[in-house]
């Protein structure tokens, strides 16, 4: 029984740090995606105000 308790205590910090890392990284990626979406919307509104044609959207970006 002591062996399994020791094994659990050994693995617990790694699992917890991995979960924290996962959720932080996921929130960063979601925030970036949301920011890009909002920026594209604002840019489209500004182009429409100035009478410019909309920017052609592509599935691949030069940023990637």
N, C-alpha and C positions, 0 to 999 in steps of 0.2 A: 504494500500500500504506500509506503514512504517513497518508493521509486516513482510512482505515477504522480504523486504530489510534487516531487522535485522536478519532474519533467514538465508538469503544467506551469510551475513557477518560472522555469527556465524559458519556456516559449511565450509566456504571457506578455512580457515587455516588447518582444518583436512583433507580436500580433497587434498590440495596441498602437505602437508607433506606425505600423503599416496602415492600420485603419485611419489614423489621424492624417497621415500623408495622403491617402486616397481621397478623403473628403476635402482636404485643402486643395489638392490638385483639381478635383472635380469642380469645386466652386470657382477656381481661377478660370478654368476652361469655359464654364457657363457664363461667367461675367464677360469674358472676351467675346464670346459669341453674341451675347446680348448687346454689348457695346458696338460691335460691327453692324448689327442689324439696325440699331438706332442711328448710327452714323450714316448708313446707306439711305435711311428714310429721310433724314435731315438734308442730305445732299440732293436727293431726288426732289424734295420740296423747293430747295433753293434754285435748282436748275429749272424747275417749272415756273418759278416766279420770274426768272430772267428770260423765259421763252426759249431755253435751250432744249435740244432733244435729250431724252433720257439716255443714260449710259447703258450700253449693251452689257447684259450680265453674262458671265461665262462660268462654267463649272470649275475651271482651273484659274488660279490667280497667279500673278507674277510674284506675290508675297510668299507663296507656299514653298 
